Amino acid sequence: MSSNSPKLALYYFDACPYCQRVLAQVAELKVEVELCNTFITQEHAAKLYRDTGRTTVPCLYIDNKPMHEPKDIIKWLNANVEQLTKIS
Ligand SMILES: N[C@@H](CCC(=O)N[C@@H](CS)C(=O)NCC(=O)O)C(=O)O
C-alpha cells in the first residue's frame, strides 16, 4: 500500500442491488477495499448510523469519510483508480 493511497471501506449488505453494482466495480478495478457487512456485523451498522444518521448502504468510507449514492461511489472509484491500492 503506497502511503498516499486512501484507505477504503465499503459498508454493504448482500441483498442490496446497489451494493452488488459497487462490489462488481470494485472487483472489476481490482482495488483493495475493506468489506463491512452491516447485516452480519452489528458494529458496522452502528458505526454507519453513528457517522451518517442512517443505515443506508452502499456507503464507501474514504479515509474514514463516508460517501453515499452508488452512482457517486462508482464515479469516484473510476476517477481515482490510479491512486488506489490494487489487490495482487
Ligand atoms: N439512493 C439510495 C440507494 C441505496 C438504498 O436504497 N439502499 C437500501 C438497500 S437496497 C438500504 O440501505 N435500505 C436500508 C436503509 O436505508 O436503512 C442511496 O441513498 O444510496
PDBQT file of the ligand as one rigid body, heavy atoms in Angstrom, charges set to zero:
ROOT
HETATM    1  N1  LIG A 101     -30.317   6.071  -3.361  1.00  0.00    +0.000 N 
HETATM    2  C1  LIG A 101     -30.012   5.220  -2.262  1.00  0.00    +0.000 C 
HETATM    3  C2  LIG A 101     -29.826   3.813  -2.716  1.00  0.00    +0.000 C 
HETATM    4  C3  LIG A 101     -29.466   2.872  -1.598  1.00  0.00    +0.000 C 
HETATM    5  C4  LIG A 101     -30.594   2.096  -0.964  1.00  0.00    +0.000 C 
HETATM    6  O1  LIG A 101     -31.786   2.313  -1.229  1.00  0.00    +0.000 OA
HETATM    7  N2  LIG A 101     -30.176   1.140  -0.100  1.00  0.00    +0.000 N 
HETATM    8  C5  LIG A 101     -31.116   0.300   0.595  1.00  0.00    +0.000 C 
HETATM    9  C6  LIG A 101     -30.843  -1.165   0.315  1.00  0.00    +0.000 C 
HETATM   10  S1  LIG A 101     -31.063  -1.585  -1.377  1.00  0.00    +0.000 SA
HETATM   11  C7  LIG A 101     -30.897   0.473   2.102  1.00  0.00    +0.000 C 
HETATM   12  O2  LIG A 101     -29.797   0.674   2.571  1.00  0.00    +0.000 OA
HETATM   13  N3  LIG A 101     -32.002   0.360   2.845  1.00  0.00    +0.000 N 
HETATM   14  C8  LIG A 101     -31.923   0.351   4.293  1.00  0.00    +0.000 C 
HETATM   15  C9  LIG A 101     -31.766   1.732   4.919  1.00  0.00    +0.000 C 
HETATM   16  O3  LIG A 101     -31.851   2.715   4.226  1.00  0.00    +0.000 OA
HETATM   17  O4  LIG A 101     -31.525   1.731   6.141  1.00  0.00    +0.000 OA
HETATM   18  C10 LIG A 101     -28.836   5.817  -1.510  1.00  0.00    +0.000 C 
HETATM   19  O5  LIG A 101     -29.128   6.666  -0.736  1.00  0.00    +0.000 OA
HETATM   20  O6  LIG A 101     -27.689   5.437  -1.657  1.00  0.00    +0.000 OA
ENDROOT
TORSDOF 0
